[in-house]
């Protein structure tokens, strides 16, 4: 552990205020602390410049320190930032969101998506007076609250009776979903899932090549080469629409978490692309380009349960936060939405994703490493695989991170902003051309014999 990591861990449990920023998520030579970011670059305390693909844990979509977004936030700071009654920007942003999303009637602001998703589950339980939550097992994180964490390997501190109220199903596996409906009939309050991850929802009647194999050997520009279908084809029945219909039939609240998919998939979110209409939806991360904001929104019949204007009806204490509608974050979000609305910035993200997916996979294939290191997933949000014998290898992930850091590339995962351009794509591809032959030699020698100073570990693990 580096000196700065020790200092951080001495005063902050976990060394950071989200576990994904902890030192155990990065190779030993990654910068331990950062001073600033601009565009798609970050700088450490020695002013070393790194090309960044972390982008504030996917919260930054336009690039760090975007001048127009910052100026909009500063304007609200100068207006007082946090007033005794609701502010003008609070009403303005709520109306802007409602206007752009046909299935949204009401909006509630929060500072993080964990609270917003938990707020959605509370509304659902109040709406249908049921207890069980179904959540998608393939989507990595919904909330820091007990209903979710209790369904992971980190059970300590969470009563068993709470853990037993959350059940899991697989994405694109409608039979696993139906089996839960049958087993817990009339007990299920809500379903929580993302609209997509590394693949789109399966469409009935369309045979799609395995997305991992397709990205390793195919071209993501071609419709048939991976699990991404143009939005017009999503008028046909598919996994998400079937889940939505089953929820409606069984009086289950259908909740979509767009914290990650929101705005990179489409300005109106992945729900719009896949032609679904959730009862409740959550937006966060990219909505304010790095400023702290999450949105819980949805249909009035459910959202209004958290209202105070209905007499003689038992109340639901929903979300209540002094800083939930902090004006600087709302100003940043309003300007971010303005800048994203025409779709040009989002197209830049997709274009960059196609370049690095095709480029890196081609380089990996040429080096005989396509089964070890490759990119897959949608171009707007690719995943990088580091496999040994078809299994994820923390050691190979660490080795790749170490080598990328030597080229001043910080890539703990791949989050693309519209500030990532052709120059950055070329630089990344040149770095992989130099790195992969070296990694190939180390794999042949046996990667298990390499002594690592710090091996990257999964966030959700039972022991340190």
Secondary structure, DSSP 4 states (H G I P E B T S, - for coil): --HHHHHHHHHSGGGSSSGGGSGGGS-TTS-SSEEEEEBTEEEETT--EEEESSHHHHT-SS-BT-HHHHHHHHHHHHTTSS-SS--HHHHHHHHHHHHH-TT--EEEEESSHHHHHHHHHHHHHHHH---EEEEETTS--S-SSHHHHTTSS--TTS-HHHHTTEEEE-TT-HHHHHHHHHHTTTTEEEEEE-S-SSSPPPBTT-----HHHHHHHS-TTSGGGSS---GGGGGS-BHHHHHHHHHHHTT-EEEEE-TTTTTTS-TTHHHHHTT---SEEEE-GGGGTTS--EEEEE-HHHHGGG-S--TTS--------TTTT-HHHHHHHHHHHHHHTTSHHHHHHHHHHHHHHHHHHHHHHHTT-TTTEEEES-TTS-EEEEEETTEE-HHHHHHHHHHHHHTTEE-SS----TT--HHHHHHHHHHHHHHHHHHHHHHHH-GGGS--SS----SS-S--
